[in-house]
């Protein structure tokens, strides 16, 4: 029994000793002389080992990089420059697609990492990228065998050997040649010949010298190296480093192979036996050049395709910016904006540039090339009926100039669409500010200034311009606030013009429920008096912070009736907006509320005109003294309650609850 145990112990000791010796040898050197059949190399997706043991790093795929690394790091003694030495011997071949072109090349490298996922192919050989190239922290030594001249990397030519330290800009390089033994003559060597080439790389830490030698396979190692470069690699390499090969292709490609490889980290690498190495695949035969007829047909086909693409692109471009422009519009040149300019100004009418929308279209913020800000309103239209007259009116209104009017700068027409261009008002609409739960409420001074400003603008439209302009849609939503919160009347899309002393001919009911005069609903005929009625509703809304008609439960409450009830209750100023917190001039508040009631009188003949309104607001005239219990007020309230006769009350109130703009033809 004891004898048997001794035999087992001896067998284990012997085998462990063999394993230890093998491990020690593997830690210092290796050799692959019969191909890479049993090699446990670290390969990436593009690199493969053929059945005969041939290692292929790249194929003729464009812009690819292949890598093959010995799977275990070597312990290099970098603590002392004199003790850092290594040697490697390998055979490689670069087989181009044809006899004349090929690329890019192959490199032997020593690296602290096996990860080259961020490296790029082509001239960077799968080792670096544009941002990493030249960084000292990469700590990579490479010897490149490059078949393409890359000017950006200062390559000397398209057939060179280079020594690279942390960069593909070589420390030293030379045209691929070798020195024959005995004769000592330099002989040329084509790296992309497709023939096997043997390389020796030896570093002596004591001399701090790196030698690179090459020759055709089967020739004894030349005594004189191609490159002999002084280098202190102890400043470059780490104690633990990987060794391997990298190869890359670009727009021009090659098959790149390694036939055999030996390495020694502390002495001379073992020599390879050329007779045992796997063969290199034969060169691919160049395909016959196409005939002149084939080339001509290809050129014609490409030209025809190019013409079709250009025509199609032009049609798409033209459709994108297509406008409707008739001969009679030429006289309006300065007022007409090219659609392309408006498209670019609004960034393609993107939703993020949308600043408002209503029943007649959407409004976008735009910036012209001059950095001027504009508001661009897109209005749909379905026919050409009356278009010439409509455009003429729009252009005429573009000549309006008043500090309390938003300047209409011009227009553009497309199929089914009309576009108006205004000055941009940075603080948006009065309606938005008046009913905002987040913005600071307007104080009484600001509100009174806005009321007076809009009154001044309406006086200009009704009496002071060369023609009479009826706005037809006066409401807080159409009053915009400039940078100083001055009110400016906007949106002249519904406006009508006629000569002084004549009568307007329009018979279309247009406007917004709550601001429509009773005679306008009956006849559809807009006048300056209907504008005054709407302005009266506007004044009351600004002072009270309430809409002209509001839904309350199952019923509705009219603002005129509510104000009158406050007046009967003892003080008309009780109707003022609670958000003012009583901070206002009672005299001015009472004036605005009573004047709003007079402007909203059901009888157009009883309403003041805009010149009289301005006189009342400026204190140049005194309002008539009317009691809330007088018969005239009773008639006033009753008539206002019935001002929407001709349409059913439920439908009107249903519309008014969302403050929509109404457009009804009056037959």
C-alpha positions as CSV (number, residue, x, y, z in Angstrom):
1,X,0.0,0.0,0.0
2,X,2.8,2.5,0.9
3,X,4.6,1.6,-2.3
4,X,1.5,2.4,-4.3
5,X,1.1,5.7,-2.6
6,X,4.7,6.6,-3.3
7,X,4.2,5.8,-7.0
8,X,1.1,8.1,-7.1
9,X,3.0,10.9,-5.4
10,X,5.9,10.6,-7.8
11,X,3.6,10.6,-10.8
12,X,1.8,13.8,-9.6
13,X,5.1,15.5,-8.8
14,X,6.5,14.7,-12.2
15,X,3.4,15.9,-14.1
16,X,3.2,19.1,-12.0
17,X,6.8,19.8,-12.7
18,X,6.2,19.4,-16.4
19,X,3.2,21.7,-16.3
20,X,5.3,24.3,-14.3
21,X,8.1,24.1,-16.8
22,X,5.6,24.6,-19.7
23,X,3.9,27.4,-17.9
24,X,7.3,29.1,-17.3
25,X,8.2,28.8,-20.9
26,X,4.8,30.2,-22.1
27,X,5.2,33.1,-19.8
28,X,8.4,34.1,-21.7
29,X,7.9,33.0,-25.3
30,X,5.8,31.2,-27.9
31,X,6.1,30.0,-31.5
32,X,3.5,29.1,-34.1
33,X,5.4,27.5,-37.0
34,X,2.9,25.1,-38.4
35,X,0.1,27.7,-38.8
36,X,-2.3,28.6,-36.0
37,X,-4.3,25.4,-35.7
38,X,-4.0,25.1,-32.0
39,X,-3.5,28.8,-31.2
40,X,-5.8,30.2,-28.7
41,X,-5.7,33.7,-30.2
42,X,-8.0,36.5,-29.3
43,X,-9.8,37.3,-32.6
44,X,-12.5,39.8,-33.6
45,X,-15.3,39.2,-36.0
46,X,-13.5,39.8,-39.2
47,X,-10.4,37.8,-38.4
48,X,-10.4,34.0,-39.0
49,X,-8.1,31.0,-39.0
50,X,-8.3,28.8,-42.1
51,X,-8.4,25.0,-42.1
52,X,-4.7,24.9,-43.0
53,X,-3.8,27.2,-40.1
54,X,-3.5,30.4,-42.1
55,X,-4.4,33.5,-40.0
56,X,-6.4,36.0,-42.1
57,X,-6.8,39.4,-40.5
58,X,-8.9,41.2,-43.2
59,X,-10.7,40.4,-46.5
60,X,-11.8,42.6,-49.4
61,X,-14.6,44.2,-47.3
62,X,-14.2,48.0,-47.4
63,X,-13.3,50.1,-44.3
64,X,-12.8,47.1,-41.9
65,X,-10.2,46.4,-39.2
66,X,-9.1,43.0,-38.0
67,X,-7.1,42.0,-34.9
68,X,-5.4,39.0,-33.5
69,X,-3.7,39.0,-30.1
70,X,-1.9,36.5,-27.9
71,X,-4.5,35.9,-25.2
72,X,-2.3,36.4,-22.2
73,X,-0.3,39.5,-21.2
74,X,3.4,39.4,-21.0
75,X,5.2,40.7,-17.9
76,X,7.8,43.2,-19.2
77,X,10.5,44.5,-16.8
78,X,10.0,48.2,-17.4
79,X,11.3,49.3,-14.0
80,X,14.8,49.2,-15.5
81,X,15.4,50.4,-19.1
82,X,18.5,48.1,-19.4
83,X,16.5,44.9,-18.6
84,X,13.6,45.7,-21.0
85,X,14.2,43.6,-24.1
86,X,12.0,41.6,-26.5
87,X,12.1,40.0,-29.9
88,X,9.6,38.8,-32.5
89,X,9.7,37.0,-35.9
90,X,6.7,36.6,-38.2
91,X,5.8,36.1,-41.8
92,X,2.9,38.1,-43.4
93,X,1.4,38.6,-46.8
94,X,-0.8,41.4,-48.3
95,X,-2.8,40.2,-51.3
96,X,-4.4,43.1,-53.2
97,X,-7.7,43.0,-55.2
98,X,-5.7,43.6,-58.4
99,X,-2.1,43.9,-59.4
100,X,-2.2,47.7,-59.1
101,X,-4.3,48.7,-56.1
102,X,-4.6,47.5,-52.5
103,X,-4.7,48.7,-49.0
104,X,-4.2,49.6,-46.3
105,X,-1.7,47.6,-44.3
106,X,-0.7,45.5,-41.3
107,X,1.0,46.3,-38.0
108,X,2.6,44.4,-35.2
109,X,1.8,46.1,-31.9
110,X,2.3,46.0,-28.1
111,X,-0.6,47.4,-26.1
112,X,-1.8,47.5,-22.5
113,X,-5.4,46.7,-23.7
114,X,-7.1,44.2,-26.0
115,X,-10.0,46.6,-26.7
116,X,-9.8,48.4,-30.0
117,X,-13.6,49.0,-30.4
118,X,-13.1,52.8,-30.8
119,X,-10.3,52.5,-33.3
120,X,-11.0,53.2,-37.0
121,X,-9.8,51.4,-40.1
122,X,-8.1,52.9,-43.2
123,X,-5.1,54.9,-42.5
124,X,-5.4,54.4,-38.7
125,X,-4.9,50.6,-39.2
126,X,-7.5,49.8,-36.5
127,X,-5.2,51.0,-33.7
128,X,-6.3,54.7,-33.1
129,X,-8.9,57.2,-34.0
130,X,-8.7,60.9,-34.8
131,X,-9.1,62.0,-31.2
132,X,-6.8,59.3,-29.6
133,X,-4.0,59.5,-32.1
134,X,-1.0,61.1,-30.4
135,X,-2.1,60.7,-26.8
136,X,0.7,59.6,-24.5
137,X,-1.6,57.7,-22.3
138,X,-2.3,55.1,-25.1
139,X,1.1,53.5,-24.4
140,X,1.2,51.6,-27.7
141,X,4.2,50.6,-29.7
142,X,3.5,49.6,-33.3
143,X,5.5,48.7,-36.4
144,X,3.5,49.4,-39.5
145,X,3.7,47.9,-43.0
146,X,1.7,50.4,-44.9
147,X,0.7,50.3,-48.6
148,X,-1.2,53.6,-48.8
149,X,0.3,57.1,-48.4
150,X,-1.8,59.2,-46.0
151,X,-0.7,62.8,-46.1
152,X,-2.4,63.7,-42.9
153,X,-0.1,61.2,-41.1
154,X,3.0,62.4,-43.0
155,X,3.6,59.1,-44.7
156,X,6.6,59.1,-46.9
157,X,5.0,57.0,-49.7
158,X,2.6,54.1,-50.3
159,X,5.1,51.3,-49.6
160,X,6.8,52.0,-46.3
161,X,7.7,50.5,-42.9
162,X,7.3,52.8,-39.9
163,X,7.9,52.7,-36.1
164,X,4.9,54.3,-34.2
165,X,4.8,55.3,-30.6
166,X,1.3,56.3,-29.4
167,X,0.5,57.7,-32.9
168,X,0.3,56.7,-36.6
169,X,2.7,59.6,-37.3
170,X,5.8,57.5,-37.3
171,X,8.8,58.2,-35.2
172,X,11.0,56.7,-38.0
173,X,10.1,55.2,-41.4
174,X,11.7,54.0,-44.6
175,X,10.7,52.6,-47.9
176,X,10.2,48.9,-47.8
177,X,13.6,47.4,-48.8
178,X,16.2,44.9,-47.5
179,X,20.0,44.5,-47.6
180,X,21.3,41.3,-49.2
181,X,23.9,39.5,-47.2
182,X,27.4,39.4,-48.7
183,X,26.7,42.1,-51.4
184,X,25.2,44.6,-48.9
185,X,23.1,46.0,-51.7
186,X,19.7,47.6,-51.0
187,X,16.9,45.8,-52.8
188,X,13.3,46.9,-53.2
189,X,10.4,45.0,-51.8
190,X,6.7,45.5,-52.6
191,X,4.6,45.0,-49.5
192,X,1.4,44.4,-51.5
193,X,3.0,42.0,-53.9
194,X,1.0,39.1,-52.5
195,X,4.2,37.2,-51.7
196,X,5.2,36.2,-48.1
197,X,7.5,38.7,-46.4
198,X,9.4,37.9,-43.2
199,X,10.0,40.5,-40.5
200,X,12.2,40.7,-37.4
201,X,11.6,43.2,-34.6
202,X,14.3,43.3,-31.9
203,X,14.5,45.7,-28.9
204,X,17.6,46.0,-26.8
205,X,16.9,47.9,-23.6
206,X,20.6,48.2,-22.8
207,X,21.3,50.1,-26.0
208,X,17.8,51.6,-26.1
209,X,17.6,50.6,-29.7
210,X,14.7,49.2,-31.8
211,X,15.7,47.3,-35.0
212,X,13.3,46.4,-37.8
213,X,14.4,44.0,-40.5
214,X,12.5,42.6,-43.5
215,X,13.2,40.3,-46.4
216,X,11.4,37.9,-48.8
217,X,10.7,34.6,-47.2
218,X,13.4,31.9,-47.5
219,X,16.3,34.4,-47.2
220,X,18.5,34.4,-44.2
221,X,17.9,37.4,-41.9
222,X,19.8,40.3,-43.4
223,X,22.7,41.5,-41.2
224,X,21.7,45.1,-41.7
225,X,18.3,46.2,-40.4
226,X,16.0,48.5,-42.4
227,X,15.3,50.7,-39.4
228,X,17.5,51.1,-36.4
229,X,15.9,53.7,-34.1
230,X,16.9,54.9,-30.6
231,X,14.0,54.6,-28.2
232,X,13.6,54.4,-24.5
233,X,10.5,52.1,-24.3
234,X,10.6,52.0,-20.5
235,X,8.8,55.4,-20.8
236,X,6.2,54.0,-23.1
237,X,5.3,50.4,-22.1
238,X,3.8,49.1,-18.9
239,X,4.8,46.0,-16.9
240,X,1.9,44.0,-18.3
241,X,1.3,44.2,-22.1
242,X,-0.4,42.3,-24.9
243,X,1.2,41.5,-28.3
244,X,-0.7,41.1,-31.5
245,X,-1.4,42.2,-35.1
246,X,-3.8,44.7,-36.5
247,X,-4.8,45.2,-40.2
248,X,-7.2,47.5,-41.9
249,X,-8.8,48.3,-45.3
250,X,-10.3,51.5,-46.7
251,X,-12.0,52.2,-49.9
252,X,-9.3,50.1,-51.5
253,X,-8.9,46.7,-50.0
254,X,-6.6,43.7,-49.6
255,X,-6.6,40.2,-48.0
256,X,-4.0,40.4,-45.2
257,X,-2.5,37.2,-43.7
258,X,0.0,36.1,-41.0
259,X,1.6,32.7,-41.8
260,X,3.7,32.2,-38.7
261,X,4.8,34.0,-35.5
262,X,7.3,33.7,-32.7
263,X,7.9,36.0,-29.7
264,X,10.2,36.2,-26.7
265,X,9.9,38.7,-24.0
266,X,13.5,38.5,-22.7
267,X,15.7,37.1,-25.5
268,X,15.9,36.2,-29.1
269,X,12.7,34.9,-30.7
270,X,12.9,31.4,-32.3
271,X,13.4,31.3,-36.0
272,X,10.5,30.2,-38.2
273,X,10.8,27.3,-40.7
274,X,9.5,28.5,-44.0
275,X,8.9,24.9,-45.2
276,X,6.3,24.3,-42.4
277,X,4.2,27.5,-43.0
278,X,0.8,27.4,-44.7
279,X,0.7,28.7,-48.3
280,X,-0.7,32.1,-49.3
281,X,-3.9,31.9,-51.5
282,X,-3.3,32.7,-55.1
283,X,-4.0,36.2,-56.4
284,X,-7.4,36.9,-57.7
285,X,-7.4,37.3,-61.5
286,X,-8.3,40.8,-62.6
287,X,-11.6,40.9,-64.3
288,X,-11.7,42.0,-68.0
289,X,-12.2,45.7,-68.6
290,X,-15.7,46.5,-69.9
291,X,-15.9,47.5,-73.5
292,X,-16.5,51.0,-74.8
293,X,-20.1,50.2,-75.6
294,X,-20.8,49.0,-72.0
295,X,-19.1,52.1,-70.6
296,X,-21.1,54.3,-72.9
297,X,-24.4,52.6,-71.8
298,X,-23.5,53.0,-68.2
299,X,-22.7,56.7,-68.6
300,X,-25.9,57.3,-70.5
301,X,-28.0,55.4,-67.8
302,X,-26.4,57.3,-65.0
303,X,-26.9,60.6,-66.8
304,X,-30.6,59.8,-67.4
305,X,-31.1,58.8,-63.8
306,X,-29.4,62.0,-62.6
307,X,-31.7,64.1,-64.8
308,X,-34.8,62.3,-63.4
309,X,-33.5,62.9,-59.8
310,X,-32.8,66.6,-60.5
311,X,-36.2,67.1,-62.1
312,X,-38.0,65.3,-59.3
313,X,-36.1,67.4,-56.7
314,X,-37.0,70.6,-58.5
315,X,-40.7,69.6,-58.7
316,X,-40.7,68.8,-54.9
317,X,-38.8,72.0,-54.1
318,X,-41.2,74.1,-56.3
319,X,-44.2,72.4,-54.8
320,X,-42.9,73.1,-51.3
321,X,-42.6,76.8,-52.0
322,X,-45.3,77.1,-54.6
323,X,-47.3,80.4,-54.5
324,X,-50.4,81.8,-56.3
325,X,-49.4,85.1,-58.0
326,X,-51.4,86.7,-60.8
327,X,-50.4,89.6,-63.1
328,X,-52.5,92.2,-61.2
329,X,-50.4,91.6,-58.1
330,X,-47.2,92.9,-59.6
331,X,-48.1,96.4,-58.5
332,X,-48.0,95.1,-54.9
333,X,-44.4,93.9,-55.1
334,X,-43.1,95.6,-51.9
335,X,-46.1,94.3,-49.9
336,X,-45.9,90.7,-51.1
337,X,-43.6,88.3,-49.2
338,X,-42.1,85.3,-51.0
339,X,-43.5,82.1,-49.3
340,X,-39.9,80.7,-49.1
341,X,-38.9,83.7,-46.9
342,X,-41.8,83.1,-44.6
343,X,-41.3,79.4,-44.5
344,X,-37.7,79.9,-43.4
345,X,-38.5,82.7,-41.0
346,X,-41.0,80.4,-39.1
347,X,-38.6,77.3,-39.3
348,X,-41.1,75.6,-41.6
349,X,-44.2,76.7,-39.6
350,X,-43.1,74.5,-36.7
351,X,-45.5,74.1,-33.8
352,X,-42.9,75.5,-31.4
353,X,-43.1,78.8,-33.2
354,X,-46.9,78.9,-32.8
355,X,-48.0,81.9,-30.7
356,X,-51.8,81.9,-31.3
357,X,-54.7,80.4,-33.2
358,X,-58.4,81.1,-33.7
359,X,-61.3,80.5,-36.0
360,X,-59.5,82.1,-39.0
361,X,-56.1,80.5,-38.7
362,X,-52.8,80.1,-36.8
363,X,-50.2,82.7,-36.0
364,X,-46.5,81.9,-35.9
365,X,-43.5,83.9,-34.7
366,X,-40.9,84.4,-37.4
367,X,-37.4,86.0,-37.7
368,X,-36.4,87.6,-41.0
369,X,-32.7,87.5,-42.2
370,X,-32.4,91.1,-41.0
371,X,-33.2,89.7,-37.4
372,X,-36.6,91.5,-37.4
373,X,-39.3,89.6,-35.6
374,X,-42.6,89.2,-37.4
375,X,-46.0,87.5,-36.7
376,X,-47.2,85.3,-39.6
377,X,-50.9,84.4,-39.8
378,X,-52.1,81.6,-42.1
379,X,-55.7,82.0,-43.2
380,X,-57.6,79.4,-45.2
381,X,-59.6,80.4,-48.3
382,X,-61.4,78.2,-50.7
383,X,-62.1,80.3,-53.8
384,X,-60.9,83.2,-55.9
385,X,-64.2,85.1,-55.7
386,X,-63.5,88.7,-54.7
387,X,-59.8,87.9,-54.2
388,X,-58.6,90.9,-56.2
389,X,-60.7,93.3,-54.2
390,X,-59.7,91.5,-50.9
391,X,-56.0,91.8,-51.7
392,X,-56.4,95.4,-52.7
393,X,-57.9,96.1,-49.3
394,X,-55.1,94.2,-47.5
395,X,-52.5,96.2,-49.3
396,X,-54.3,99.4,-48.6
397,X,-54.4,98.6,-44.9
398,X,-50.7,97.9,-45.1
399,X,-50.4,101.7,-45.5
400,X,-52.1,102.4,-42.1
401,X,-49.8,104.1,-39.7
402,X,-50.8,104.6,-36.0
403,X,-49.0,103.9,-32.8
404,X,-52.0,101.8,-31.5
405,X,-52.3,99.6,-34.6
406,X,-50.2,96.5,-35.2
407,X,-48.5,97.2,-38.5
408,X,-49.7,95.0,-41.3
409,X,-46.5,94.6,-43.3
410,X,-47.7,92.5,-46.3
411,X,-49.2,89.2,-47.5
412,X,-48.5,86.0,-49.5
413,X,-50.9,83.8,-51.4
414,X,-50.8,80.0,-51.9
415,X,-53.4,77.6,-53.2
416,X,-56.1,77.4,-50.5
417,X,-54.2,79.7,-48.2
418,X,-53.7,83.4,-47.5
419,X,-50.8,84.6,-45.3
420,X,-50.7,87.9,-43.5
421,X,-47.5,89.4,-42.1
422,X,-47.5,91.7,-39.0
423,X,-45.1,93.3,-36.6
424,X,-44.4,91.0,-33.7
425,X,-45.8,91.9,-30.3
426,X,-43.7,90.3,-27.5
427,X,-46.3,90.3,-24.8
428,X,-49.0,88.6,-26.7
429,X,-52.7,89.3,-26.6
430,X,-54.6,91.3,-24.0
431,X,-57.0,88.4,-23.5
432,X,-54.2,86.1,-22.5
433,X,-52.9,88.6,-19.9
434,X,-56.3,89.6,-18.7
435,X,-57.4,86.1,-17.8
436,X,-54.1,84.5,-16.9
437,X,-53.8,82.8,-13.6
438,X,-50.0,83.0,-13.6
439,X,-49.0,86.4,-14.9
440,X,-49.1,89.6,-12.9
441,X,-52.6,91.3,-13.3
442,X,-52.6,94.5,-15.2
443,X,-53.0,97.5,-12.9
444,X,-55.6,100.2,-13.6
445,X,-53.2,102.7,-15.1
446,X,-52.1,100.0,-17.7
447,X,-55.8,99.1,-18.4
448,X,-56.9,102.7,-18.9
449,X,-53.9,103.4,-21.1
450,X,-54.8,100.4,-23.2
451,X,-58.5,101.5,-23.5
452,X,-57.5,105.0,-24.5
453,X,-54.9,103.7,-27.0
454,X,-57.5,101.4,-28.8
455,X,-60.0,104.3,-28.8
456,X,-57.3,106.5,-30.5
457,X,-56.6,103.7,-33.0
458,X,-60.3,103.4,-33.9
459,X,-60.7,107.1,-34.3
460,X,-57.8,107.0,-36.8
461,X,-59.5,104.1,-38.7
462,X,-63.0,105.7,-38.7
463,X,-62.2,109.4,-39.4
464,X,-58.5,110.3,-39.8
465,X,-57.3,108.0,-42.6
466,X,-57.9,108.5,-46.3
467,X,-60.7,105.9,-46.2
468,X,-63.0,104.6,-43.5
469,X,-61.9,101.3,-42.1
470,X,-64.3,99.1,-40.2
471,X,-62.4,96.6,-38.1
472,X,-65.4,94.3,-37.4
473,X,-63.7,92.1,-34.7
474,X,-62.7,94.3,-31.8
475,X,-62.1,92.2,-28.7
476,X,-59.2,91.6,-26.2
477,X,-58.0,88.6,-28.3
478,X,-57.3,91.0,-31.1
479,X,-55.5,93.6,-29.0
480,X,-51.8,92.9,-28.7
481,X,-49.3,94.3,-26.2
482,X,-46.0,95.6,-27.2
483,X,-42.8,95.6,-25.0
484,X,-44.2,98.5,-22.9
485,X,-47.7,96.9,-22.6
486,X,-49.2,99.5,-24.9
487,X,-52.4,98.2,-26.6
488,X,-52.3,97.8,-30.4
489,X,-55.3,96.7,-32.4
490,X,-54.5,93.8,-34.7
491,X,-56.0,91.3,-37.1
492,X,-57.4,93.2,-40.0
493,X,-58.4,90.0,-41.8
494,X,-62.1,90.9,-41.5
495,X,-61.7,94.7,-41.9
496,X,-63.6,96.5,-44.7
497,X,-62.8,99.9,-46.3
498,X,-65.0,102.4,-48.0
499,X,-64.7,106.1,-49.0
500,X,-65.7,108.8,-46.6
501,X,-69.3,110.0,-47.2
502,X,-70.3,106.6,-48.8
503,X,-72.0,103.6,-47.2
504,X,-70.3,100.2,-46.7
505,X,-71.7,97.4,-49.0
506,X,-70.9,94.4,-46.9
507,X,-73.8,92.1,-45.9
508,X,-71.9,89.3,-44.2
509,X,-72.3,88.7,-40.5
510,X,-68.7,88.5,-39.2
511,X,-67.4,89.0,-35.7
512,X,-67.4,87.4,-32.3
513,X,-70.5,86.7,-30.2
514,X,-70.8,89.1,-27.3
515,X,-69.3,91.9,-29.3
516,X,-72.0,92.0,-32.1
517,X,-74.3,95.0,-32.2
518,X,-78.0,94.0,-32.4
519,X,-78.5,95.8,-35.8
520,X,-75.5,93.8,-37.2
521,X,-77.2,90.5,-36.3
522,X,-80.4,91.7,-38.0
523,X,-79.0,93.1,-41.2
524,X,-75.4,91.8,-41.4
525,X,-74.3,95.3,-42.3
526,X,-71.2,96.5,-40.4
527,X,-70.7,100.3,-39.8
528,X,-68.5,102.4,-37.6
529,X,-71.4,102.3,-35.1
530,X,-71.0,98.4,-34.9
531,X,-67.3,98.9,-34.2
532,X,-68.3,101.4,-31.4
533,X,-70.7,98.7,-29.9
534,X,-67.8,96.2,-29.9
535,X,-65.5,98.7,-28.3
536,X,-68.0,99.3,-25.6
537,X,-68.1,95.6,-24.7
538,X,-64.3,95.7,-24.9
539,X,-64.1,98.6,-22.4
540,X,-66.4,96.9,-19.9
541,X,-64.5,93.6,-20.2
542,X,-61.1,95.3,-19.5
543,X,-62.5,97.2,-16.5
544,X,-64.4,94.3,-15.0
545,X,-62.2,91.3,-16.0
546,X,-65.3,89.4,-17.2
547,X,-66.4,88.3,-20.6
548,X,-69.5,90.0,-22.3
549,X,-71.5,86.8,-21.9
550,X,-70.7,84.1,-19.3
551,X,-72.2,80.7,-18.6
552,X,-73.4,80.3,-15.0
553,X,-75.0,77.0,-14.3
554,X,-77.8,76.4,-16.8
555,X,-78.1,80.0,-17.7
556,X,-76.0,82.9,-18.9
557,X,-75.3,86.3,-17.4
558,X,-74.7,89.3,-19.6
559,X,-72.0,91.8,-18.5
560,X,-74.2,94.8,-19.3
561,X,-77.0,93.5,-17.0
562,X,-74.5,92.7,-14.2
563,X,-72.9,96.1,-14.3
564,X,-76.3,97.8,-14.3
565,X,-77.4,95.7,-11.3
566,X,-74.2,96.8,-9.4
567,X,-75.1,100.4,-10.4
568,X,-78.6,99.9,-9.0
569,X,-77.1,98.4,-5.8
570,X,-75.5,101.7,-5.0
571,X,-72.1,101.9,-6.7
572,X,-71.3,101.1,-10.3
573,X,-67.6,100.8,-9.4
574,X,-68.5,97.6,-7.5
575,X,-68.4,95.9,-11.0
576,X,-64.6,96.6,-11.2
577,X,-62.2,93.7,-11.5
578,X,-61.6,92.3,-8.0
579,X,-57.9,91.7,-9.0
580,X,-57.4,95.5,-8.9
581,X,-57.9,95.3,-5.1
582,X,-59.6,98.7,-5.2
583,X,-56.4,100.4,-6.4
584,X,-57.8,102.7,-9.1
585,X,-59.2,106.2,-9.7
586,X,-62.9,105.9,-8.9
587,X,-63.7,108.8,-11.2
588,X,-61.9,107.1,-14.1
589,X,-63.5,103.7,-13.3
590,X,-67.0,105.2,-13.2
591,X,-66.3,107.0,-16.5
592,X,-65.1,103.8,-18.2
593,X,-68.1,101.7,-17.0
594,X,-70.7,104.3,-17.9
595,X,-69.0,105.1,-21.2
596,X,-68.9,101.4,-22.0
597,X,-72.7,101.2,-21.4
598,X,-73.3,104.1,-23.7
599,X,-71.1,102.6,-26.5
600,X,-73.0,99.3,-26.1
601,X,-76.4,101.1,-26.5
602,X,-78.8,99.0,-28.6
603,X,-79.7,102.0,-30.6
604,X,-76.8,102.9,-33.0
605,X,-78.0,106.5,-33.2
606,X,-77.6,106.8,-29.4
607,X,-74.0,105.7,-29.3
608,X,-71.2,108.2,-29.4
609,X,-68.7,108.2,-32.2
610,X,-65.0,107.5,-31.6
611,X,-64.1,111.2,-31.5
612,X,-66.7,111.8,-28.8
613,X,-65.3,108.7,-26.9
614,X,-61.8,110.2,-27.0
615,X,-63.2,113.5,-25.7
616,X,-64.9,111.7,-22.8
617,X,-61.8,109.7,-22.0
618,X,-59.6,112.8,-22.1
619,X,-62.0,114.8,-19.9
620,X,-62.8,117.3,-22.7
621,X,-66.5,116.4,-22.6
622,X,-68.9,115.2,-19.8
623,X,-71.1,112.1,-20.1
624,X,-74.9,112.6,-19.9
625,X,-76.2,112.1,-16.4
626,X,-78.4,109.0,-16.6
627,X,-79.8,107.1,-13.6
628,X,-79.8,103.3,-13.6
629,X,-83.5,103.4,-12.8
630,X,-84.4,105.7,-15.7
631,X,-86.6,104.4,-18.6
632,X,-83.8,104.8,-21.0
633,X,-81.6,102.4,-19.1
634,X,-84.6,99.9,-18.9
635,X,-84.9,100.0,-22.6
636,X,-81.1,99.7,-22.9
637,X,-80.9,96.5,-20.8
638,X,-84.0,94.9,-22.4
639,X,-82.7,95.6,-25.9
640,X,-79.3,94.2,-25.1
641,X,-80.8,91.0,-23.8
642,X,-82.7,90.6,-27.1
643,X,-79.8,91.8,-29.3
644,X,-79.2,88.4,-30.7
645,X,-82.7,88.1,-32.2
646,X,-82.7,86.2,-35.5
647,X,-80.8,83.3,-34.0
648,X,-81.7,80.9,-31.3
649,X,-80.3,81.9,-27.9
650,X,-78.9,78.4,-27.0
651,X,-76.7,78.2,-30.1
652,X,-75.4,81.7,-29.6
653,X,-74.5,81.1,-26.0
654,X,-73.0,77.8,-26.8
655,X,-70.7,79.5,-29.3
656,X,-69.9,82.3,-26.9
657,X,-68.8,80.0,-24.1
658,X,-65.7,79.3,-26.1
659,X,-65.4,82.8,-27.5
660,X,-65.3,81.6,-31.1
661,X,-65.4,84.0,-34.0
662,X,-68.6,83.7,-36.0
663,X,-69.0,84.0,-39.8
664,X,-72.6,83.8,-41.0
665,X,-74.0,84.9,-44.4
666,X,-77.1,87.1,-44.1
667,X,-79.5,86.1,-46.9
